């Protein structure tokens, strides 16, 4: 298991977890957690599906 470097709370219901690799913080978060009904769930990227195209893809 990798050591947790820090947890960044994006809101009261969403957090990103950063880990250390070879003593240094890996630059991208490795886990996303969201809280639903008071419980935290791991591995969920978005709270709701994103059906919109990125701005670069729109004409």
Backbone as CSV, one residue per row, in Angstrom:
resi,resn,N_x,N_y,N_z,CA_x,CA_y,CA_z,C_x,C_y,C_z
1,UNK,0.845,-1.185,0.000,0.000,0.000,0.000,0.884,1.239,0.000
2,UNK,0.443,2.243,-0.732,1.181,3.498,-0.797,0.785,4.399,0.368
3,UNK,1.721,5.229,0.795,1.475,6.170,1.881,0.647,7.344,1.360
4,UNK,-0.347,7.757,2.131,-1.150,8.918,1.759,-0.349,10.173,2.028
5,UNK,-0.259,11.026,1.029,0.452,12.288,1.147,-0.465,13.380,1.689
6,UNK,-1.658,13.495,1.096,-2.628,14.496,1.555,-4.004,14.183,0.988
7,UNK,-4.999,14.790,1.597,-6.377,14.690,1.133,-6.848,16.108,0.840
8,UNK,-7.359,16.317,-0.358,-7.853,17.632,-0.765,-9.377,17.553,-0.858
9,UNK,-10.046,18.317,0.007,-11.504,18.333,0.001,-11.987,19.378,-0.999
10,UNK,-12.679,18.924,-2.039,-13.218,19.825,-3.053,-14.541,20.425,-2.606
11,UNK,-15.235,19.712,-1.733,-16.497,20.169,-1.151,-16.735,19.328,0.095
12,UNK,-17.879,19.527,0.732,-18.213,18.708,1.898,-18.462,17.254,1.522
13,UNK,-18.665,17.001,0.230,-19.018,15.651,-0.216,-18.064,15.044,-1.227
14,UNK,-16.944,15.698,-1.498,-16.012,15.160,-2.495,-14.577,15.438,-2.066
15,UNK,-13.715,14.417,-2.164,-12.315,14.557,-1.766,-11.409,13.792,-2.722
16,UNK,-10.204,14.320,-2.902,-9.173,13.664,-3.699,-8.057,13.221,-2.766
17,UNK,-7.511,12.035,-3.007,-6.433,11.502,-2.176,-5.161,11.412,-3.014
18,UNK,-4.103,12.040,-2.503,-2.784,12.009,-3.144,-1.896,11.048,-2.357
19,UNK,-1.001,10.357,-3.048,-0.120,9.380,-2.404,1.342,9.724,-2.658
20,UNK,2.210,9.095,-1.859,3.652,9.254,-2.044,4.195,8.055,-2.809
21,UNK,5.099,8.344,-3.727,5.776,7.309,-4.497,7.261,7.598,-4.407
22,UNK,8.013,6.669,-3.842,9.456,6.845,-3.638,9.759,8.119,-2.851
23,UNK,8.939,8.385,-1.825,9.176,9.517,-0.934,8.677,10.856,-1.428
24,UNK,8.136,10.909,-2.645,7.632,12.172,-3.193,6.157,12.022,-3.550
25,UNK,5.449,13.132,-3.446,4.029,13.096,-3.779,3.829,12.899,-5.276
26,UNK,3.005,11.912,-5.623,2.640,11.696,-7.021,1.764,12.871,-7.443
27,UNK,2.010,13.479,-8.618,1.357,14.742,-8.978,-0.151,14.678,-9.237
28,UNK,-0.687,13.505,-9.491,-2.122,13.391,-9.753,-2.786,12.614,-8.624
29,UNK,-4.020,12.993,-8.266,-4.718,12.230,-7.222,-4.944,10.791,-7.670
30,UNK,-4.838,9.864,-6.722,-4.977,8.452,-7.056,-6.345,7.886,-6.720
31,UNK,-7.081,8.586,-5.882,-8.416,8.120,-5.508,-9.341,9.313,-5.374
32,UNK,-10.585,9.117,-5.750,-11.633,10.101,-5.531,-12.652,9.460,-4.604
33,UNK,-13.063,10.211,-3.604,-14.096,9.753,-2.688,-15.251,10.734,-2.743
34,UNK,-16.482,10.216,-2.695,-17.631,11.089,-2.518,-18.443,10.577,-1.338
35,UNK,-19.140,11.504,-0.696,-19.955,11.145,0.463,-21.419,11.172,0.046
36,UNK,-22.091,10.055,0.294,-23.516,9.923,0.016,-24.186,9.451,1.296
37,UNK,-25.159,10.204,1.757,-25.890,9.866,2.992,-24.950,9.615,4.162
38,UNK,-23.906,10.436,4.283,-23.000,10.359,5.423,-21.917,9.301,5.319
39,UNK,-21.870,8.536,4.232,-20.842,7.504,4.058,-19.946,7.879,2.883
40,UNK,-18.640,7.589,3.020,-17.671,7.883,1.959,-17.500,6.658,1.071
41,UNK,-17.509,6.881,-0.246,-17.344,5.814,-1.228,-16.129,6.101,-2.096
42,UNK,-15.305,5.085,-2.300,-14.054,5.206,-3.057,-14.267,4.869,-4.526
43,UNK,-13.494,5.583,-5.371,-13.416,5.215,-6.768,-14.468,5.813,-7.672
44,UNK,-15.316,6.657,-7.136,-16.322,7.301,-7.965,-15.763,8.619,-8.465
45,UNK,-15.703,8.790,-9.775,-15.062,9.971,-10.335,-15.996,11.175,-10.334
46,UNK,-17.228,10.977,-10.743,-18.176,12.085,-10.806,-19.408,11.762,-9.980
47,UNK,-19.979,12.809,-9.408,-21.206,12.627,-8.650,-22.376,12.353,-9.589
48,UNK,-22.324,12.928,-10.795,-23.355,12.713,-11.802,-22.675,12.476,-13.145
49,UNK,-23.259,11.682,-14.015,-22.655,11.469,-15.336,-22.571,12.787,-16.101
50,UNK,-21.518,12.959,-16.862,-21.314,14.163,-17.661,-21.658,13.834,-19.103
51,UNK,-22.827,14.289,-19.535,-23.284,13.986,-20.887,-22.872,15.047,-21.898
52,UNK,-22.277,16.130,-21.438,-21.907,17.208,-22.346,-20.553,16.940,-22.986
53,UNK,-20.403,17.410,-24.220,-19.120,17.314,-24.904,-18.187,18.393,-24.365
54,UNK,-16.893,18.142,-24.350,-15.948,19.199,-23.977,-16.081,20.378,-24.933
55,UNK,-15.781,21.580,-24.437,-15.891,22.794,-25.255,-15.122,22.667,-26.568
56,UNK,-13.965,22.038,-26.552,-13.134,21.915,-27.752,-13.814,21.072,-28.832
57,UNK,-14.757,20.216,-28.445,-15.414,19.338,-29.402,-16.643,19.981,-30.040
58,UNK,-17.120,21.094,-29.467,-18.319,21.749,-29.988,-17.975,22.622,-31.178
59,UNK,-18.902,22.724,-32.130,-18.704,23.579,-33.312,-19.208,24.973,-33.058
